[in-house]
Amino acid sequence: TAKSTIHFDKVNDKVFGLKIYMSQTTGPLLVNDKKDRDLIFKSWKSTLPIMVHARDEIIEDAIALAQKYKKRIHICHVTYNQLNIIKKAKQNGLKITSEACPHHLFLNSSNVKRLGNFGLMKPPLMTKEEQEKIWERINEIDIISTDHAPHTKEEKLDLSEPKFGVPGLETTIPLFFNAIRAKKITLERFIKMTATNPRRIFKLPSQGNTYVIVDTSKGFKISDKNLFTKSAWTPFIGIEGHGKIQKVVIRGNTVFEDGKFTGKPSGRVIYPIN
């Protein structure tokens, strides 16, 4: 928010970017005032990107501010209608990147009735035609981002305060490995969008001896059984998945193997490379 700009100088070298909500989201984070938006862009001194959550027409305002103050921007959970705007901004020399989410690539508006409250998200699901066009231009998008929002069933069903967003972390690999089999995307492009590009764009430090082993021998229907996420549900029930994670190694430590977490938690704070 605009009030937080006084803290920017203190965190510039400790964060991977700045996120601004220029459209509705869960919680009181919306920055709707144009003067406040201008102040935020002006006050951000880091070379790392400003991440923008915005509806189709509002990203043009974000692009104008980025051009005015010569900032890098990253468009979150991109929609089809935004692709041409982003492409034009790139052609005009703006340092702009974008990301797409699994729920927009593997679900569409035909799933809304089935999902009910569990399909509430920002931006909302696209039509099947828009979804297909996103896939056709998948190579124009820089990152696959889960936008993982593990709201519980109780939270999603609470009509007094709707919670936007869906869980998607542990279903991403099976969904995309099935898309790879269908030749919608190559394995090389998937790796670039989930590992190489995020590290480059957000200046993430290299994590040596960190990798995932995936068994690609069998397909399966995604279900909400045996999920690890606290939400204990998934919007992708019944969709074909391919590729089960067999092992996860982080900095040389095996943290997941054969369906179970192993060892002690080893997460740590990491800082961008300046």
C-alpha positions as CSV (number, residue, x, y, z in Angstrom):
1,T,0.0,0.0,0.0
2,A,1.0,3.6,-0.2
3,K,1.7,3.7,3.6
4,S,4.3,1.0,3.2
5,T,6.5,3.0,0.9
6,I,8.4,4.4,3.9
7,H,9.8,0.9,4.5
8,F,11.0,0.2,0.9
9,D,14.6,1.3,1.4
10,K,14.9,-1.1,4.4
11,V,13.9,-4.2,2.4
12,N,15.2,-3.5,-1.1
13,D,18.0,-6.1,-0.7
14,K,16.0,-8.6,1.2
15,V,13.0,-9.3,-1.1
16,F,12.6,-10.6,-4.6
17,G,10.2,-7.9,-5.7
18,L,7.2,-5.9,-4.8
19,K,3.6,-6.9,-5.4
20,I,0.8,-4.4,-5.9
21,Y,-2.9,-5.3,-6.1
22,M,-4.6,-3.0,-8.6
23,S,-7.7,-5.2,-8.7
24,Q,-9.8,-7.0,-6.0
25,T,-8.2,-9.8,-4.0
26,T,-8.6,-11.5,-0.6
27,G,-8.1,-9.1,2.2
28,P,-7.6,-5.3,2.3
29,L,-4.8,-5.1,-0.2
30,L,-6.4,-3.3,-3.1
31,V,-4.6,-0.1,-4.2
32,N,-7.3,1.7,-6.1
33,D,-6.2,5.3,-5.9
34,K,-4.1,6.4,-8.9
35,K,-2.0,8.8,-6.7
36,D,-1.2,5.9,-4.4
37,R,-0.2,3.7,-7.3
38,D,2.0,6.4,-8.7
39,L,3.7,6.9,-5.3
40,I,4.4,3.1,-5.0
41,F,6.0,2.9,-8.4
42,K,8.0,6.1,-7.8
43,S,9.3,4.9,-4.4
44,W,10.4,1.4,-5.5
45,K,14.2,1.8,-6.1
46,S,15.1,-1.8,-6.5
47,T,16.0,-3.3,-10.0
48,L,13.8,-6.3,-9.1
49,P,10.3,-6.3,-10.6
50,I,7.0,-4.9,-9.4
51,M,4.5,-7.7,-9.6
52,V,1.1,-6.6,-10.7
53,H,-2.3,-8.2,-9.9
54,A,-4.7,-6.4,-12.2
55,R,-7.7,-6.9,-14.5
56,D,-7.2,-6.7,-18.3
57,E,-7.8,-3.0,-18.7
58,I,-5.8,-2.0,-15.6
59,I,-2.5,-3.5,-16.7
60,E,-2.3,-0.6,-19.2
61,D,-2.1,1.7,-16.2
62,A,0.6,-0.4,-14.6
63,I,2.6,-0.4,-17.9
64,A,2.3,3.4,-18.1
65,L,3.7,3.8,-14.6
66,A,6.5,1.3,-15.3
67,Q,7.4,3.3,-18.4
68,K,7.2,6.6,-16.5
69,Y,9.5,5.5,-13.7
70,K,11.6,3.0,-15.7
71,K,10.7,0.0,-13.6
72,R,10.6,-3.7,-14.4
73,I,7.1,-5.2,-14.0
74,H,5.8,-8.8,-13.9
75,I,2.2,-9.5,-14.7
76,C,0.7,-12.1,-12.4
77,H,-1.8,-14.8,-13.6
78,V,-2.1,-13.5,-17.1
79,T,-5.2,-13.8,-19.1
80,Y,-5.5,-14.1,-22.9
81,N,-6.7,-10.5,-23.3
82,Q,-3.5,-9.3,-21.7
83,L,-1.1,-11.1,-24.0
84,N,-1.2,-8.5,-26.9
85,I,-0.8,-5.6,-24.4
86,I,2.2,-7.3,-22.9
87,K,3.7,-8.1,-26.3
88,K,3.3,-4.5,-27.5
89,A,5.0,-3.2,-24.3
90,K,7.9,-5.6,-24.9
91,Q,8.2,-4.3,-28.4
92,N,8.4,-0.8,-27.0
93,G,11.3,-1.7,-24.9
94,L,9.7,-2.2,-21.5
95,K,11.2,-4.8,-19.2
96,I,8.0,-6.8,-18.7
97,T,7.4,-10.5,-17.9
98,S,4.4,-12.6,-17.2
99,E,3.1,-15.8,-15.6
100,A,0.2,-18.2,-16.1
101,C,-1.4,-20.4,-13.5
102,P,-2.4,-24.1,-13.8
103,H,-6.1,-23.4,-12.9
104,H,-6.4,-21.1,-15.9
105,L,-4.7,-23.6,-18.2
106,F,-6.5,-26.8,-17.0
107,L,-9.9,-25.4,-16.0
108,N,-12.3,-23.1,-17.8
109,S,-15.7,-21.5,-17.4
110,S,-17.4,-24.7,-18.1
111,N,-16.2,-26.0,-14.7
112,V,-17.7,-23.1,-12.8
113,K,-21.0,-24.8,-12.0
114,R,-19.3,-28.0,-10.8
115,L,-16.9,-26.0,-8.6
116,G,-19.3,-23.5,-7.1
117,N,-17.5,-21.5,-4.3
118,F,-14.4,-23.7,-4.8
119,G,-14.0,-22.0,-8.2
120,L,-13.8,-18.5,-6.8
121,M,-10.5,-16.9,-8.0
122,K,-9.1,-13.7,-9.4
123,P,-9.0,-13.4,-12.3
124,P,-11.9,-15.8,-12.9
125,L,-11.8,-18.8,-15.2
126,M,-11.6,-18.1,-18.9
127,T,-13.8,-19.5,-21.6
128,K,-12.6,-22.6,-23.3
129,E,-11.8,-20.6,-26.4
130,E,-9.6,-18.1,-24.4
131,Q,-7.9,-21.0,-22.6
132,E,-7.0,-22.7,-26.0
133,K,-5.6,-19.4,-27.2
134,I,-3.4,-19.1,-24.1
135,W,-2.0,-22.6,-24.8
136,E,-1.3,-21.6,-28.4
137,R,0.8,-18.7,-27.1
138,I,2.3,-20.5,-24.1
139,N,5.9,-19.7,-25.3
140,E,5.2,-16.0,-24.9
141,I,4.7,-16.4,-21.2
142,D,7.7,-16.5,-18.9
143,I,6.7,-18.4,-15.8
144,I,4.3,-21.1,-14.6
145,S,3.1,-20.0,-11.2
146,T,0.8,-22.1,-9.0
147,D,-0.7,-19.1,-7.2
148,H,-1.2,-21.7,-4.5
149,A,-4.0,-20.6,-2.1
150,P,-4.7,-23.5,0.3
151,H,-8.0,-22.2,1.7
152,T,-9.9,-24.8,3.7
153,K,-13.3,-26.1,2.6
154,E,-14.9,-24.2,5.5
155,E,-13.2,-20.9,4.4
156,K,-14.3,-21.4,0.8
157,L,-17.9,-22.0,1.8
158,D,-18.1,-19.0,4.1
159,L,-20.3,-16.6,2.1
160,S,-19.8,-13.7,4.6
161,E,-16.2,-13.3,3.4
162,P,-15.4,-15.1,0.2
163,K,-11.9,-16.4,-0.2
164,F,-10.5,-16.2,-3.7
165,G,-7.9,-18.7,-5.0
166,V,-7.4,-22.4,-5.2
167,P,-4.7,-24.9,-4.1
168,G,-2.4,-26.0,-6.9
169,L,1.1,-26.8,-5.7
170,E,1.2,-30.6,-5.7
171,T,-0.9,-31.1,-8.8
172,T,1.2,-28.9,-11.1
173,I,3.7,-31.5,-12.2
174,P,1.1,-34.2,-13.0
175,L,-1.0,-31.7,-14.9
176,F,1.9,-30.4,-17.0
177,F,3.4,-33.8,-17.6
178,N,0.1,-34.8,-19.1
179,A,0.2,-31.7,-21.2
180,I,3.7,-32.6,-22.3
181,R,2.5,-36.0,-23.4
182,A,-0.3,-34.2,-25.4
183,K,2.4,-32.0,-27.0
184,K,0.9,-28.8,-25.7
185,I,4.3,-27.8,-24.2
186,T,7.8,-29.4,-24.3
187,L,9.6,-30.6,-21.2
188,E,12.4,-28.1,-21.9
189,R,9.9,-25.2,-21.9
190,F,8.2,-26.4,-18.7
191,I,11.6,-26.6,-16.9
192,K,12.4,-23.1,-18.2
193,M,9.1,-21.7,-17.0
194,T,9.3,-23.3,-13.5
195,A,13.0,-23.1,-12.8
196,T,15.3,-21.2,-15.1
197,N,13.1,-18.1,-15.7
198,P,12.0,-17.5,-12.1
199,R,15.6,-17.7,-11.0
200,R,16.7,-15.2,-13.7
201,I,13.8,-12.7,-13.3
202,F,13.8,-12.6,-9.5
203,K,17.6,-13.1,-9.1
204,L,17.3,-16.2,-7.0
205,P,20.5,-17.8,-5.8
206,S,21.5,-21.2,-7.1
207,Q,20.5,-24.1,-4.9
208,G,23.2,-26.8,-5.6
209,N,22.2,-30.4,-5.6
210,T,18.5,-29.7,-5.6
211,Y,16.3,-31.7,-7.9
212,V,13.0,-33.7,-8.3
213,I,12.7,-37.3,-9.6
214,V,9.4,-38.0,-11.3
215,D,8.0,-41.4,-12.3
216,T,6.4,-40.8,-15.7
217,S,5.4,-44.4,-16.4
218,K,1.7,-44.2,-15.5
219,G,-1.2,-41.9,-15.8
220,F,-3.9,-41.4,-13.2
221,K,-7.0,-39.4,-12.4
222,I,-6.3,-36.5,-9.9
223,S,-8.3,-36.8,-6.7
224,D,-8.5,-35.2,-3.3
225,K,-7.2,-38.3,-1.5
226,N,-3.7,-38.4,0.0
227,L,-3.1,-34.7,-0.6
228,F,-0.5,-33.0,1.7
229,T,-1.9,-29.4,1.4
230,K,-3.7,-28.1,4.4
231,S,-6.8,-27.4,2.3
232,A,-7.3,-31.1,1.7
233,W,-9.1,-30.5,-1.6
234,T,-8.3,-29.8,-5.2
235,P,-10.3,-28.2,-8.1
236,F,-8.7,-30.6,-10.5
237,I,-10.6,-33.8,-9.4
238,G,-11.1,-36.2,-12.3
239,I,-8.6,-34.5,-14.6
240,E,-5.9,-36.7,-16.1
241,G,-2.5,-36.4,-14.5
242,H,0.8,-38.0,-15.5
243,G,4.0,-38.2,-13.5
244,K,4.2,-38.9,-9.8
245,I,6.9,-37.3,-7.7
246,Q,9.1,-40.0,-6.3
247,K,11.9,-38.0,-4.6
248,V,12.7,-34.4,-3.8
249,V,16.3,-33.4,-2.8
250,I,17.0,-29.9,-1.5
251,R,20.6,-28.8,-1.1
252,G,21.7,-32.4,-0.9
253,N,19.1,-33.4,1.7
254,T,16.3,-35.9,0.7
255,V,13.1,-34.3,2.0
256,F,10.5,-36.4,0.2
257,E,10.7,-40.0,-1.0
258,D,8.1,-42.7,-1.9
259,G,5.1,-40.7,-0.8
260,K,6.5,-39.6,2.5
261,F,8.3,-36.6,3.9
262,T,11.7,-37.6,5.3
263,G,14.1,-36.0,7.8
264,K,13.7,-32.7,9.5
265,P,12.4,-29.5,7.9
266,S,15.3,-27.7,6.3
267,G,13.8,-24.5,4.9
268,R,15.8,-21.3,5.2
269,V,15.5,-17.7,4.3
270,I,17.2,-16.8,0.9
271,Y,17.9,-13.4,-0.4
272,P,18.2,-12.1,-4.0
273,I,21.6,-11.9,-5.7
274,N,22.5,-8.2,-6.0
